[in-house]
Structure formats: C-alpha cells, structure tokens
Amino acid sequence: MCCDPEHRYTCEQALEHPWISGNTAYTTDIHGTVASHLKKSLARRNWRKAYNAAAAIRQLQMLRLSSNSNRISSQRASTSAAFPV
C-alpha cells in the first residue's frame, strides 16, 4: 500500500497479483514443506540440547580436576612446610 496515488496498484494490477489471483498458500498444499521445516527445527533443537549438556559436563569435569589439583598442591605445600628436607 502506498500513500501516493501515483504509485498505487490499479484495479487490473491488483486483480493480477498472486495473493488475489489464487496462486497462494490457500490453494497450495504446504503441509509437506511445513512438516519438513518443523522436523528440521526439532532435530536442530535436540542437537543443541545435547551439545549444551555435553559442554556443561565438560565444564564440571574441568572444575573438578582444577579443584582436585589445587587441593593436592595445597596438601603438598603444607606437608613440605611441616617436614622440610
């Protein structure tokens, strides 16, 4: 829609437009296309969930390893301070 009357469609042009002439999704079966897009979207969402779960597990493992190495380092430091060589 244009405010300027010079650029508006004429009646003939409007009647030839695909939305009005009948070549639209209303008369076209789009079920197969929509269904395939939904399946792809669901598959993508499931992959994203799996990736995020794996990333969270990896971060927790790294945090645990870091915590264990810090604990071992502090135990060694306290042991070496108590028993100097």
Secondary structure, 3 states (H helix, E strand, C coil): CCCCHHHCCCHHHHHHCHHHHCCCCCCCCCHHHHHHHHHHHHHHHHHHHHHHHHHHHHHHHHHHHHHHHHHHHHHHHHHHHHCCC
